[in-house]
Amino acid sequence: MNKKQLVKRVSQKTGLTLAESNEFLNSVLDTISETLKNKENVFLRGFGSFMVKERKPRRTMSLNTRKMIIIPGKKVVKFKTQIL
Amino acid sequence: MNKKQLVKRVSQKTGLTLAESNEFLNSVLDTISETLKNKENVFLRGFGSFMVKERKPRRTMSLNTRKMIIIPGKKVVKFKTQIL
C-alpha cells in the first residue's frame, strides 16, 4: 500500500474528500517528522512509538589505505510496534 | 509527543476541529494496522515504510529442564525511515 492508496481508503472511511485527506495525512507525517528531527520521541498508543537514537561516531581502519578513518555519527529512527 | 498532542498540532495546522482530527488520525492508524496485519507493507514516500517480517519458529534447549522446546514464530513490524 502506498500513500495514494492510504489516502483513498481513509477518505472512504471518514467522508473527507481526497484532497482534504491528502492534506491531513501530509500534516500528520510532517508533524511526526519535525518532532523526530527535534530528537523528541512520538508515542501513539495502540499503534506504536517512534524513537530517535543517536549513533556515536566511531573510528575504524580503512581496508584499502590502512589509515584510521572516522565514521561520523548519525541519528536513526526506531519504531516499536504495538500492532501485531 | 503523544497522540493527544499530535492531534492538537495537526488540528491547528489544518483548521479541522480536535474531534475531526482525532477521528482522521485514528482512521489513518487503523488502516495502516489492518494492512500490516494482512502482511501487506505500507510505503509512505518522504516519511518511511512499514514492513512485516515473519520470524520462523525455532528449537532450542531449555536451560532448566534440558528438554528441547519450540519457540513459536511471530510477525514483527520493521520501520525504515526516510526522515533523518
gemmi code that builds the backbone of each chain (N, CA, C; Angstrom):
import gemmi

chains = {
    "A": [
        ("MET", (0.850, -1.197, 0.000), (0.000, 0.000, 0.000), (0.884, 1.245, 0.000)),
        ("ASN", (0.608, 2.152, -0.884), (1.367, 3.402, -0.889), (0.496, 4.548, -0.357)),
        ("LYS", (1.075, 5.742, -0.397), (0.407, 6.884, 0.217), (-0.935, 7.203, -0.457)),
        ("LYS", (-0.934, 7.102, -1.775), (-2.157, 7.397, -2.535), (-3.292, 6.448, -2.135)),
        ("GLN", (-2.952, 5.179, -2.002), (-3.950, 4.178, -1.625), (-4.443, 4.390, -0.191)),
        ("LEU", (-3.514, 4.800, 0.663), (-3.887, 5.080, 2.048), (-4.855, 6.261, 2.115)),
        ("VAL", (-4.544, 7.306, 1.350), (-5.415, 8.486, 1.310), (-6.810, 8.098, 0.835)),
        ("LYS", (-6.867, 7.269, -0.182), (-8.153, 6.854, -0.740), (-8.987, 6.091, 0.297)),
        ("ARG", (-8.332, 5.149, 0.969), (-9.023, 4.329, 1.955), (-9.554, 5.200, 3.102)),
        ("VAL", (-8.701, 6.116, 3.560), (-9.090, 6.966, 4.685), (-10.201, 7.927, 4.278)),
        ("SER", (-10.136, 8.402, 3.053), (-11.188, 9.272, 2.536), (-12.540, 8.557, 2.537)),
        ("GLN", (-12.529, 7.286, 2.130), (-13.770, 6.497, 2.140), (-14.307, 6.321, 3.557)),
        ("LYS", (-13.392, 6.113, 4.502), (-13.806, 5.863, 5.887), (-14.361, 7.106, 6.559)),
        ("THR", (-13.719, 8.258, 6.295), (-14.060, 9.456, 7.052), (-15.068, 10.354, 6.335)),
        ("GLY", (-15.204, 10.189, 5.023), (-16.107, 11.054, 4.285), (-15.464, 12.362, 3.845)),
        ("LEU", (-14.186, 12.567, 4.200), (-13.473, 13.742, 3.696), (-13.132, 13.534, 2.223)),
        ("THR", (-12.915, 14.632, 1.490), (-12.520, 14.483, 0.089), (-11.089, 13.952, 0.013)),
        ("LEU", (-10.701, 13.514, -1.181), (-9.330, 13.034, -1.387), (-8.325, 14.137, -1.079)),
        ("ALA", (-8.634, 15.366, -1.538), (-7.703, 16.483, -1.324), (-7.543, 16.778, 0.164)),
        ("GLU", (-8.674, 16.789, 0.889), (-8.614, 17.044, 2.332), (-7.845, 15.941, 3.055)),
        ("SER", (-8.137, 14.697, 2.672), (-7.454, 13.570, 3.310), (-5.958, 13.642, 3.065)),
        ("ASN", (-5.595, 14.010, 1.839), (-4.180, 14.103, 1.484), (-3.500, 15.187, 2.303)),
        ("GLU", (-4.166, 16.338, 2.416), (-3.610, 17.445, 3.191), (-3.438, 17.036, 4.652)),
        ("PHE", (-4.462, 16.365, 5.165), (-4.400, 15.966, 6.564), (-3.272, 14.963, 6.798)),
        ("LEU", (-3.178, 13.968, 5.920), (-2.128, 12.957, 6.095), (-0.748, 13.603, 6.036)),
        ("ASN", (-0.553, 14.514, 5.090), (0.732, 15.205, 4.997), (1.032, 15.958, 6.285)),
        ("SER", (0.006, 16.583, 6.823), (0.178, 17.332, 8.056), (0.600, 16.410, 9.206)),
        ("VAL", (-0.020, 15.240, 9.279), (0.340, 14.271, 10.318), (1.791, 13.824, 10.149)),
        ("LEU", (2.154, 13.440, 8.925), (3.509, 12.926, 8.685), (4.564, 14.017, 8.900)),
        ("ASP", (4.237, 15.244, 8.458), (5.166, 16.358, 8.668), (5.394, 16.622, 10.149)),
        ("THR", (4.297, 16.596, 10.903), (4.406, 16.882, 12.338), (5.260, 15.830, 13.034)),
        ("ILE", (5.024, 14.556, 12.686), (5.843, 13.489, 13.285), (7.308, 13.676, 12.884)),
        ("SER", (7.556, 13.982, 11.615), (8.933, 14.168, 11.133), (9.632, 15.297, 11.876)),
        ("GLU", (8.941, 16.441, 11.990), (9.540, 17.597, 12.675), (9.871, 17.255, 14.123)),
        ("THR", (8.947, 16.556, 14.763), (9.157, 16.193, 16.163), (10.392, 15.314, 16.320)),
        ("LEU", (10.514, 14.332, 15.429), (11.664, 13.429, 15.498), (12.965, 14.165, 15.188)),
        ("LYS", (12.898, 15.105, 14.245), (14.096, 15.881, 13.920), (14.567, 16.692, 15.124)),
        ("ASN", (13.622, 17.081, 15.976), (13.971, 17.781, 17.215), (14.343, 16.807, 18.326)),
        ("LYS", (14.585, 15.559, 17.955), (15.008, 14.497, 18.889), (13.966, 14.189, 19.946)),
        ("GLU", (12.712, 14.505, 19.635), (11.646, 14.160, 20.576), (10.954, 12.904, 20.065)),
        ("ASN", (10.675, 11.967, 20.952), (10.013, 10.727, 20.547), (8.509, 10.931, 20.382)),
        ("VAL", (7.890, 10.044, 19.602), (6.447, 10.143, 19.360), (5.775, 8.834, 19.777)),
        ("PHE", (4.844, 8.940, 20.713), (4.150, 7.760, 21.213), (2.696, 7.761, 20.763)),
        ("LEU", (2.310, 6.763, 19.993), (0.920, 6.674, 19.535), (0.304, 5.406, 20.117)),
        ("ARG", (-0.433, 5.592, 21.209), (-0.953, 4.436, 21.934), (-1.810, 3.546, 21.036)),
        ("GLY", (-1.584, 2.269, 21.102), (-2.339, 1.322, 20.292), (-1.729, 1.097, 18.927)),
        ("PHE", (-0.776, 1.945, 18.560), (-0.139, 1.803, 17.250), (1.345, 1.484, 17.411)),
        ("GLY", (2.051, 2.350, 18.102), (3.470, 2.125, 18.305), (4.175, 3.425, 18.618)),
        ("SER", (5.490, 3.362, 18.784), (6.226, 4.578, 19.093), (7.442, 4.724, 18.190)),
        ("PHE", (7.704, 5.964, 17.825), (8.884, 6.309, 17.044), (9.914, 6.903, 17.988)),
        ("MET", (11.107, 6.349, 17.988), (12.144, 6.856, 18.873), (13.403, 7.199, 18.098)),
        ("VAL", (13.993, 8.335, 18.433), (15.235, 8.738, 17.782), (16.405, 8.271, 18.629)),
        ("LYS", (17.316, 7.573, 18.015), (18.535, 7.145, 18.707), (19.718, 7.777, 17.990)),
        ("GLU", (20.723, 8.084, 18.778), (21.917, 8.678, 18.188), (22.994, 7.598, 18.086)),
        ("ARG", (23.538, 7.408, 16.899), (24.693, 6.507, 16.763), (25.954, 7.337, 16.906)),
        ("LYS", (26.811, 6.956, 17.810), (28.051, 7.715, 18.023), (28.996, 7.574, 16.844)),
        ("PRO", (29.837, 8.596, 16.599), (30.882, 8.430, 15.585), (31.874, 7.372, 16.084)),
        ("ARG", (32.464, 6.620, 15.158), (33.438, 5.631, 15.617), (34.629, 5.583, 14.676)),
        ("ARG", (35.742, 5.076, 15.183), (36.967, 5.022, 14.401), (37.178, 3.611, 13.895)),
        ("THR", (37.677, 3.524, 12.709), (37.988, 2.197, 12.185), (39.137, 2.335, 11.209)),
        ("MET", (39.690, 1.214, 10.771), (40.799, 1.291, 9.841), (40.312, 0.963, 8.436)),
        ("SER", (40.684, 1.809, 7.486), (40.300, 1.552, 6.106), (41.005, 0.299, 5.602)),
        ("LEU", (40.277, -0.581, 4.975), (40.879, -1.822, 4.477), (41.782, -1.546, 3.278)),
        ("ASN", (41.503, -0.478, 2.552), (42.304, -0.160, 1.363), (43.594, 0.574, 1.710)),
        ("THR", (43.444, 1.663, 2.469), (44.602, 2.535, 2.702), (45.306, 2.230, 4.018)),
        ("ARG", (44.705, 1.407, 4.861), (45.246, 1.088, 6.183), (45.412, 2.325, 7.064)),
        ("LYS", (44.641, 3.372, 6.753), (44.664, 4.539, 7.623), (43.436, 4.528, 8.531)),
        ("MET", (43.561, 5.184, 9.668), (42.403, 5.301, 10.547), (41.422, 6.286, 9.930)),
        ("ILE", (40.183, 5.906, 9.887), (39.164, 6.834, 9.408), (38.063, 6.943, 10.468)),
        ("ILE", (37.352, 8.036, 10.417), (36.267, 8.238, 11.380), (34.929, 8.137, 10.656)),
        ("ILE", (34.109, 7.230, 11.146), (32.750, 7.112, 10.612), (31.869, 8.046, 11.434)),
        ("PRO", (31.286, 9.061, 10.799), (30.534, 10.052, 11.568), (29.291, 9.458, 12.227)),
        ("GLY", (28.875, 10.033, 13.321), (27.659, 9.594, 13.995), (26.434, 9.981, 13.188)),
        ("LYS", (25.325, 9.367, 13.497), (24.092, 9.780, 12.822), (22.894, 9.456, 13.696)),
        ("LYS", (21.784, 10.072, 13.349), (20.559, 9.783, 14.073), (19.766, 8.730, 13.306)),
        ("VAL", (19.194, 7.804, 14.025), (18.342, 6.807, 13.386), (16.991, 6.792, 14.095)),
        ("VAL", (15.949, 6.420, 13.354), (14.613, 6.327, 13.932), (14.267, 4.858, 14.136)),
        ("LYS", (13.902, 4.514, 15.369), (13.457, 3.158, 15.664), (11.953, 3.182, 15.873)),
        ("PHE", (11.283, 2.164, 15.356), (9.834, 2.059, 15.559), (9.540, 0.801, 16.350)),
        ("LYS", (8.779, 0.974, 17.421), (8.392, -0.181, 18.227), (6.889, -0.345, 18.083)),
        ("THR", (6.478, -1.469, 17.511), (5.062, -1.616, 17.182), (4.243, -2.102, 18.370)),
        ("GLN", (3.002, -1.723, 18.385), (2.041, -2.332, 19.321), (0.950, -3.032, 18.523)),
        ("ILE", (1.179, -3.224, 17.247), (0.112, -3.706, 16.379), (-0.054, -5.220, 16.421)),
        ("LEU", (1.010, -5.956, 16.152), (0.847, -7.391, 15.899), (0.905, -8.225, 17.173)),
    ],
    "B": [
        ("MET", (6.107, 13.406, 22.469), (4.792, 13.790, 21.957), (3.875, 12.566, 21.943)),
        ("ASN", (2.696, 12.747, 22.506), (1.746, 11.629, 22.452), (0.630, 11.926, 21.437)),
        ("LYS", (-0.329, 11.019, 21.390), (-1.365, 11.120, 20.360), (-2.197, 12.386, 20.518)),
        ("LYS", (-2.518, 12.722, 21.746), (-3.328, 13.905, 22.018), (-2.630, 15.170, 21.522)),
        ("GLN", (-1.326, 15.255, 21.777), (-0.549, 16.422, 21.348), (-0.431, 16.484, 19.829)),
        ("LEU", (-0.314, 15.305, 19.222), (-0.247, 15.247, 17.757), (-1.556, 15.738, 17.145)),
        ("VAL", (-2.672, 15.277, 17.702), (-3.985, 15.693, 17.207), (-4.137, 17.209, 17.307)),
        ("LYS", (-3.703, 17.765, 18.426), (-3.817, 19.207, 18.652), (-3.005, 19.986, 17.609)),
        ("ARG", (-1.769, 19.551, 17.401), (-0.890, 20.226, 16.455), (-1.471, 20.175, 15.036)),
        ("VAL", (-1.964, 18.999, 14.666), (-2.496, 18.819, 13.312), (-3.789, 19.609, 13.137)),
        ("SER", (-4.577, 19.663, 14.192), (-5.813, 20.447, 14.150), (-5.492, 21.921, 13.896)),
        ("GLN", (-4.458, 22.437, 14.556), (-4.053, 23.832, 14.357), (-3.585, 24.067, 12.922)),
        ("LYS", (-2.876, 23.078, 12.383), (-2.326, 23.235, 11.029), (-3.404, 23.185, 9.953)),
        ("THR", (-4.378, 22.282, 10.148), (-5.336, 22.037, 9.074), (-6.636, 22.831, 9.238)),
        ("GLY", (-6.917, 23.295, 10.443), (-8.175, 24.005, 10.664), (-9.340, 23.073, 10.959)),
        ("LEU", (-9.086, 21.758, 10.979), (-10.149, 20.830, 11.394), (-10.320, 20.916, 12.909)),
        ("THR", (-11.472, 20.517, 13.409), (-11.668, 20.520, 14.860), (-10.843, 19.390, 15.484)),
        ("LEU", (-10.703, 19.453, 16.810), (-9.980, 18.389, 17.514), (-10.652, 17.037, 17.292)),
        ("ALA", (-11.981, 17.025, 17.354), (-12.715, 15.765, 17.190), (-12.490, 15.187, 15.789)),
        ("GLU", (-12.575, 16.055, 14.778), (-12.359, 15.598, 13.399), (-10.924, 15.094, 13.205)),
        ("SER", (-9.982, 15.845, 13.754), (-8.579, 15.455, 13.619), (-8.328, 14.115, 14.289)),
        ("ASN", (-8.938, 13.944, 15.445), (-8.780, 12.690, 16.173), (-9.357, 11.527, 15.389)),
        ("GLU", (-10.538, 11.733, 14.821), (-11.183, 10.679, 14.032), (-10.320, 10.331, 12.819)),
        ("PHE", (-9.799, 11.367, 12.172), (-8.996, 11.125, 10.984), (-7.713, 10.368, 11.329)),
        ("LEU", (-7.046, 10.820, 12.404), (-5.796, 10.149, 12.782), (-6.049, 8.682, 13.114)),
        ("ASN", (-7.128, 8.423, 13.866), (-7.463, 7.033, 14.177), (-7.687, 6.225, 12.913)),
        ("SER", (-8.355, 6.848, 11.953), (-8.637, 6.155, 10.702), (-7.335, 5.814, 9.970)),
        ("VAL", (-6.385, 6.756, 9.976), (-5.085, 6.508, 9.332), (-4.358, 5.355, 10.024)),
        ("LEU", (-4.280, 5.429, 11.353), (-3.533, 4.407, 12.106), (-4.207, 3.041, 11.983)),
        ("ASP", (-5.555, 3.026, 12.018), (-6.284, 1.764, 11.860), (-6.019, 1.148, 10.495)),
        ("THR", (-6.032, 1.985, 9.474), (-5.839, 1.469, 8.110), (-4.438, 0.882, 7.952)),
        ("ILE", (-3.435, 1.583, 8.494), (-2.068, 1.053, 8.430), (-1.986, -0.268, 9.198)),
        ("SER", (-2.599, -0.310, 10.391), (-2.565, -1.526, 11.205), (-3.192, -2.707, 10.476)),
        ("GLU", (-4.390, -2.466, 9.911), (-5.089, -3.544, 9.196), (-4.260, -4.061, 8.032)),
        ("THR", (-3.642, -3.123, 7.316), (-2.838, -3.505, 6.160), (-1.667, -4.386, 6.590)),
        ("LEU", (-1.000, -3.980, 7.673), (0.145, -4.757, 8.159), (-0.302, -6.121, 8.680)),
        ("LYS", (-1.476, -6.155, 9.304), (-1.985, -7.437, 9.802), (-2.240, -8.398, 8.655)),
        ("ASN", (-2.575, -7.845, 7.487), (-2.758, -8.674, 6.291), (-1.429, -8.944, 5.574)),
        ("LYS", (-0.340, -8.670, 6.288), (1.019, -8.941, 5.780), (1.365, -8.119, 4.550)),
        ("GLU", (0.662, -6.983, 4.388), (0.991, -6.107, 3.272), (1.811, -4.947, 3.810)),
        ("ASN", (2.878, -4.567, 3.118), (3.726, -3.470, 3.569), (3.107, -2.122, 3.230)),
        ("VAL", (3.513, -1.089, 3.935), (2.980, 0.250, 3.711), (4.141, 1.209, 3.418)),
        ("PHE", (4.096, 1.830, 2.244), (5.153, 2.738, 1.832), (4.636, 4.178, 1.809)),
        ("LEU", (5.218, 5.031, 2.623), (4.805, 6.435, 2.647), (5.991, 7.286, 2.213)),
        ("ARG", (5.969, 7.680, 0.948), (7.116, 8.365, 0.372), (7.456, 9.648, 1.144)),
        ("GLY", (8.704, 9.844, 1.430), (9.136, 11.029, 2.156), (9.074, 10.849, 3.668)),
        ("PHE", (8.424, 9.759, 4.098), (8.323, 9.515, 5.535), (9.039, 8.227, 5.914)),
        ("GLY", (8.622, 7.137, 5.294), (9.259, 5.861, 5.583), (8.345, 4.713, 5.212)),
        ("SER", (8.797, 3.493, 5.468), (7.959, 2.351, 5.141), (7.862, 1.384, 6.316)),
        ("PHE", (6.676, 0.811, 6.453), (6.425, -0.208, 7.459), (6.422, -1.562, 6.762)),
        ("MET", (7.250, -2.468, 7.251), (7.317, -3.783, 6.626), (7.098, -4.887, 7.643)),
        ("VAL", (6.299, -5.870, 7.249), (6.051, -7.008, 8.132), (7.036, -8.110, 7.804)),
        ("LYS", (7.726, -8.589, 8.822), (8.636, -9.721, 8.634), (8.153, -10.860, 9.508)),
        ("GLU", (8.359, -12.058, 9.017), (7.944, -13.225, 9.780), (9.179, -13.856, 10.423)),
        ("ARG", (9.134, -14.024, 11.751), (10.218, -14.759, 12.420), (9.818, -16.224, 12.465)),
        ("LYS", (10.680, -17.088, 11.969), (10.357, -18.517, 11.954), (10.371, -19.102, 13.364)),
        ("PRO", (9.569, -20.153, 13.591), (9.680, -20.855, 14.873), (11.059, -21.516, 14.945)),
        ("ARG", (11.623, -21.625, 16.140), (12.927, -22.291, 16.216), (12.997, -23.171, 17.460)),
        ("ARG", (13.873, -24.173, 17.420), (14.003, -25.125, 18.519), (15.204, -24.748, 19.353)),
        ("THR", (15.089, -24.910, 20.627), (16.236, -24.652, 21.486), (16.114, -25.566, 22.698)),
        ("MET", (17.168, -25.613, 23.532), (17.096, -26.462, 24.706), (16.854, -25.609, 25.939)),
        ("SER", (15.901, -26.013, 26.735), (15.626, -25.289, 27.966), (16.812, -25.429, 28.905)),
        ("LEU", (17.269, -24.360, 29.493), (18.412, -24.418, 30.402), (18.031, -25.072, 31.726)),
        ("ASN", (16.758, -24.996, 32.085), (16.322, -25.584, 33.353), (16.070, -27.079, 33.240)),
        ("THR", (15.261, -27.462, 32.254), (14.818, -28.856, 32.183), (15.658, -29.697, 31.243)),
        ("ARG", (16.503, -29.048, 30.448), (17.333, -29.736, 29.445), (16.501, -30.498, 28.421)),
        ("LYS", (15.254, -30.041, 28.232), (14.427, -30.631, 27.182), (14.392, -29.688, 25.991)),
        ("MET", (14.158, -30.229, 24.825), (14.014, -29.388, 23.638), (12.669, -28.670, 23.720)),
        ("ILE", (12.699, -27.385, 23.459), (11.447, -26.650, 23.403), (11.374, -25.894, 22.081)),
        ("ILE", (10.151, -25.590, 21.672), (9.976, -24.857, 20.421), (9.524, -23.440, 20.716)),
        ("ILE", (10.276, -22.484, 20.226), (9.874, -21.087, 20.354), (9.044, -20.753, 19.125)),
        ("PRO", (7.778, -20.401, 19.323), (6.899, -20.197, 18.161), (7.320, -18.996, 17.321)),
        ("GLY", (6.997, -19.030, 16.045), (7.296, -17.906, 15.166), (6.382, -16.734, 15.474)),
        ("LYS", (6.761, -15.573, 15.012), (5.864, -14.429, 15.177), (6.127, -13.407, 14.078)),
        ("LYS", (5.165, -12.515, 13.930), (5.335, -11.447, 12.960), (5.863, -10.204, 13.662)),
        ("VAL", (6.809, -9.520, 13.035), (7.298, -8.270, 13.596), (7.178, -7.179, 12.535)),
        ("VAL", (7.025, -5.944, 12.989), (6.941, -4.817, 12.070), (8.256, -4.049, 12.104)),
        ("LYS", (8.862, -3.871, 10.939), (10.080, -3.079, 10.824), (9.732, -1.741, 10.182)),
        ("PHE", (10.341, -0.687, 10.662), (10.122, 0.633, 10.066), (11.439, 1.146, 9.522)),
        ("LYS", (11.420, 1.560, 8.270), (12.621, 2.118, 7.661), (12.342, 3.590, 7.355)),
        ("THR", (13.080, 4.467, 8.008), (12.762, 5.885, 7.912), (13.367, 6.538, 6.677)),
        ("GLN", (12.702, 7.563, 6.203), (13.282, 8.425, 5.176), (13.412, 9.840, 5.730)),
        ("ILE", (13.266, 9.964, 7.050), (13.171, 11.299, 7.630), (14.519, 11.955, 7.877)),
        ("LEU", (15.393, 11.285, 8.611), (16.599, 11.960, 9.113), (17.759, 11.915, 8.126)),
    ],
}
model = gemmi.Model(1)
for chain_id, residues in chains.items():
    chain = gemmi.Chain(chain_id)
    for i, (resn, *xyz) in enumerate(residues, 1):
        res = gemmi.Residue()
        res.name, res.seqid = resn, gemmi.SeqId(i, " ")
        for name, pos in zip(("N", "CA", "C"), xyz):
            atom = gemmi.Atom()
            atom.name, atom.element = name, gemmi.Element(name[0])
            atom.pos, atom.b_iso = gemmi.Position(*pos), 0.0
            res.add_atom(atom)
        chain.add_residue(res)
    model.add_chain(chain)
structure = gemmi.Structure()
structure.add_model(model)
structure.setup_entities()
